[in-house]
Amino acid sequence: MKFITNTKIIKSFSLLELIFAISLISILTVVAVSKIGSGLDKANIIKIKNDIALIREGLKSYEDKQIYSNKNHILTSLEDSDNFLFDKILTRPILASNKNVAASWSKLSNSSYKVWLNDTESLTFSYKSDDYTFDCDYNNDYCKELTQ
């Protein structure tokens, strides 16, 4: 639509063009936000998988050191403090959390740990000192996904 005022031509958008542009921007925003949200979920899953691998590798390393040094010291606890988890086997221990935050860990007992998958769901891992294993209930689908 063009208006002529004092030899100047002013161009403007019609109401239909504005509605179309706003609708398109809204749709793109919804798609982008949903992709970012699922990306965060994937990042949390990757972090948990990495934590589990590091813990298991730390346990394997501790067991190997016991065998090589011809000792038979059983590791009954994986940490010395309640604030830092797995500090006996990891060079950089995991900070313990008492909140339901995705990918955070908390200690339930001397041999039991909880990792939060999101703010409502968690998975419990158990440490067995007799064979240095760190596992969850394999009947749980989340356990299968995180430990494969």
C-alpha positions in Angstrom: 0.0 0.0 0.0 1.4 3.4 -0.9 0.5 6.8 0.2 1.6 9.9 -1.5 2.3 12.9 0.7 4.1 16.0 -0.6 5.9 14.0 -3.3 7.2 11.4 -0.9 6.1 7.8 -1.2 5.6 6.0 2.1 5.6 2.2 2.1 3.9 0.3 4.9 2.9 -3.3 5.7 -0.6 -4.5 5.6 -2.2 -6.1 8.6 -2.2 -9.5 6.8 1.6 -9.3 6.2 2.2 -8.4 9.9 0.1 -11.3 11.1 1.9 -13.7 8.8 5.3 -12.5 9.9 4.5 -12.7 13.6 3.0 -16.2 13.2 6.1 -17.4 11.4 8.4 -16.0 14.1 6.2 -17.7 16.8 6.4 -21.1 15.0 10.2 -20.8 14.6 10.6 -19.9 18.3 8.6 -22.9 19.5 10.6 -25.2 17.4 13.9 -23.7 18.6 12.9 -23.9 22.2 11.9 -27.5 22.0 15.2 -28.4 20.3 17.1 -26.6 23.0 15.2 -28.4 25.7 15.8 -31.9 24.2 19.5 -30.9 23.7 19.7 -30.3 27.5 18.2 -33.7 28.2 20.7 -35.3 25.9 23.5 -33.4 27.6 22.4 -34.6 31.0 22.3 -38.2 29.8 25.8 -37.9 28.3 27.1 -36.4 31.6 25.6 -39.2 33.6 27.0 -41.8 31.3 30.4 -40.1 31.6 30.2 -40.1 35.4 29.3 -43.8 35.5 32.3 -44.6 33.2 34.7 -42.6 35.3 33.5 -44.2 38.5 33.8 -47.7 37.1 37.3 -46.9 35.6 38.3 -45.5 39.0 37.2 -48.7 40.7 39.0 -50.8 38.1 42.2 -48.8 38.6 42.0 -49.1 42.4 41.5 -52.9 42.1 44.5 -53.1 39.7 46.7 -51.2 42.1 45.7 -53.6 44.9 46.7 -56.6 42.7 50.0 -55.1 41.5 51.1 -54.1 45.0 50.1 -57.5 46.3 47.7 -56.0 48.9 44.2 -57.1 49.8 42.7 -53.9 51.1 39.0 -53.8 50.5 37.5 -50.4 49.7 34.4 -50.3 51.9 33.6 -46.7 51.1 34.2 -44.6 48.0 34.7 -41.3 49.8 36.0 -39.6 52.9 33.5 -36.8 53.1 29.8 -36.3 52.5 30.3 -33.3 50.3 32.5 -34.9 47.6 31.5 -38.3 46.2 33.9 -40.9 45.0 37.0 -38.9 46.1 38.9 -42.1 46.9 38.8 -43.3 43.3 38.4 -40.1 41.2 41.0 -37.4 40.8 38.1 -34.9 40.6 35.3 -36.0 42.8 31.6 -35.3 42.1 30.0 -32.7 44.3 27.1 -34.2 46.3 23.7 -32.6 45.9 20.6 -32.8 48.0 18.4 -31.2 45.3 16.4 -33.0 42.6 18.5 -31.5 39.7 19.2 -33.4 36.5 22.6 -35.2 36.4 23.3 -34.6 40.1 24.4 -37.3 42.5 23.6 -37.9 46.2 24.7 -40.5 48.7 22.0 -42.7 50.2 24.2 -45.0 52.2 27.8 -46.2 52.4 27.3 -48.3 49.3 24.2 -46.7 47.6 24.0 -43.6 45.4 21.2 -41.8 43.6 21.6 -39.9 40.3 18.8 -37.7 39.1 17.7 -38.1 35.5 15.5 -35.0 35.7 13.7 -33.2 38.5 11.3 -36.1 39.2 13.0 -39.3 38.2 16.1 -40.9 39.6 18.1 -44.1 39.4 19.9 -45.8 42.3 23.4 -47.4 41.9 25.0 -49.8 44.4 28.6 -50.4 45.0 29.7 -53.9 46.0 33.1 -53.9 47.7 33.7 -57.6 47.3 34.0 -57.4 43.5 34.4 -53.6 43.0 31.2 -53.3 40.9 29.0 -50.2 40.5 25.7 -51.1 39.1 22.0 -50.4 39.0 18.9 -52.6 38.5 19.2 -53.8 35.0 15.4 -54.4 34.8 15.0 -50.7 34.7 15.1 -49.2 31.2 17.0 -46.1 32.3 19.7 -48.4 33.7 20.1 -50.2 30.5 20.3 -47.0 28.5 22.9 -45.4 30.8 25.2 -48.4 31.2 25.4 -49.6 27.6 
